[in-house]
Amino acid sequence: TDFDVAHGLALQADGALLVAGSYQPQVMTPFLARLRGDGTRDRRFGRKGVVTPAGSGAWHDVTVQPDGRIVTAGELQADLAVARYLSNGRADRSFGVGGVASVEVDPTGFLLGRAGAVAIRADGGMVAAGAAWTTNQSEMAAVALTPAGVPDSRFGQGGVVRYQDPVGWMSGLEDVALRPDGSALAVGYLGYNWALARYTPCV
């Protein structure tokens, strides 16, 4: 279809490639695909090699947990979203609601949510970094989830931390990494400059 975009790439233990992104048949829709090591589509995964959740949006990152489960992050139905799949592409229904954790980063509903990246904590929880945004405004946003896909109340306000530049520049986060002490480092932009944010661990 038109406007196919791949945003994220991860490698499974068996050498298969996981690709996450979006395509646009009528509205922008997330997809997760698996390719064999030689680049051919693995049709045993999902439906003919592709998994698409219900609803509009996009996946911007994909990673694999130590136990082989697959985690994607991005936006779904205007909320920041993280989904977890079994290694065969089926939704992990022990996570979030039906395999998807959707987080409303702005309780007023004015700002939309988007995750640019996700990292897995040692306890199986997750930190997703991205933005709370509208067309003319965006803020850095970070979300912590428990291993069950529930916002971690120990992190920020209800599991969400937002940063609005006091000067009014648009800002957002594009990638996240975890330190051995459990803190998170996220990188992105603030106005015309790149920016680095650090978040203390959930304790």
N, C-alpha and C positions, 0 to 999 in steps of 0.2 A: 504494500500500500504506500501512500505518500508519507513523507516525513518520518521515515524510520531512523531512529537514533539509538546507538548503544552508548551507555554512560559508564557502566561498571563491568569489571571482569574479575573472576576468581577461578582458582584451580582446585579441583577435587583431588582426593588422595589417589584415585585410580587414573589420574591424568586427564580426565574430562574437563572441559572448559564451560564455565557458567557465564552467561552474558545477560546483563540487565539493562533495560532502556525503556523506550516508548515507541509507539507507532500511532498513526492517526487515520483510522477508517472513516469515522465521522467526527469523533472527539478524541483527544489525546488519551491513549490507553497504555498502562504499564505492561511489560512482558519480561519473562525470565526464560531463557533458552539454554539448552545444553548441547554442546558439540563434542564429538569424540576427539581424541588427541590428534587425528589427522584432519580435523576441521569439518567433517561431515556431521549432519544433524543426527542426534541420538533420538530416534523416534520412540524409544521406550519411555522417555521422560515426558511427563504431562500428556498433552495431546500433540502427537507427532513432533515431539521435541520442544514444545513451547507451553508455558503456563501463563495465563492471563487472569488476574483477579477481576472480580466484578467491580465496575465503577471506573470513572475517568481518572487520569493522573499519569505518573511516570515513576519508574524506579531509577534512582541515581547512583546506587551503590549495591554491591552484593559481596558477601563474605561467607565463609564456611566455618561452623563451630568445630571444636575438637572432636565432638561425637558424630560429625558428618552432616548435621542438620544445616540447612541453608537459610541465610538471613538476607533480606533485601530491605532497602530503605529509600524513601522518596516522598511522594505526595499522592494522596488518594482522596477523592471527593473533597478537595480544598483543605484537608488536614494533613499535618505531618504524619507519616505512616511508616511502620516497620512490620514486615511480614516474615514468618518463619515456615519453612517447608521441610518435609522429610527428604531424604537423599534421592527418592524417586520422583520428586516434584509434587507430591500430594501435600495439601495444607496440613500443618501441624496444629491440630485443633486444641491442643493443650496450651496454646499461646494466644493471648488476646481474645478476640471474638472470632471464632472460625479460622484462626491462624493469622489474624491481622490485628495489630495494635494501632489505633488511630488516636492521635493526641491533638486536642484543640489548643493551640499555643496562645490564642487570644480569647479569653472567656467572653468578650463582647462580640466576637464573631467578625470584627472589622478586618483584622489581619489574617491572611491565609498562612498555612504552614507547609514547609518543605524541608526534607532532610537531604543534605548533600552527601552524607557519609555516616556509617555506623561502625562501632567497634564493640567487641565482646569482652565483658569483664571476666575476671577469673571465676566468679561465682555463677556465671551464666547469664547475668544481667547484661544490659546494653547501654551505651551512650550514643545517641544520634545527634549530629550537629547540622545546622542548616540556617533557615531564615524564617522570620515572620514578616509577611510582605503584602503590599498591594502594588498597584501600578506605579505609584509615585513615592512609595515609602517602603523601607525594609530595615529590619533589625536583626542582629545576631540572635540565634535561638539554639539552645541545647536542651535535650530531653534525656532523662535517665529512666530506664525500664527495669522491672524485676525480671527474673528468669521466666515468669509466667506471662510477661507482656503487659504488666500493669504499671502505670507511672509510679516511680519510686518517690514516696512523699518525703524522704530524707534529703532530696535534691531540690534546691530552689523552692519555688512555690508550686506544690502539687506535682513535682517532678519536672518542672520547666524553669529554665533561666533565660531571660531575654536581656539584651543590651541595646539601648537606643543611644546613638551618638548624640551628645548634647548640642553639637554644632548643627545637626540635622542631616549629615551625610547618610546616604544609603549604605547599609552594611549587611554582611552575611558570612556564613561559614561554609567551607567547601570540603574539608577533610578533618578527620579526628584520629588520634592515636592515644593509647593508654600507657601510662608509666607504671613501673613495678609497684609503686606505692598506692596505686588505685586512682590517682588523679588523671584527668584527661587534658590533652592539649589539642586545640582545634585551630585551624588556619583558614583564613578567608580574606575579606577585604573590608575596608572602612573608607568610604569615599574613593579617592584616587590612589590610596595606599594599601599595601597588603597588611594584614593584621594577624596577631597570634593571641589566643585566649587560653587561660588555664583555669580548670575547674577542680576544686578540691574533691576528694573521694567521698562516697556515701558511707558514713559511719554512724 
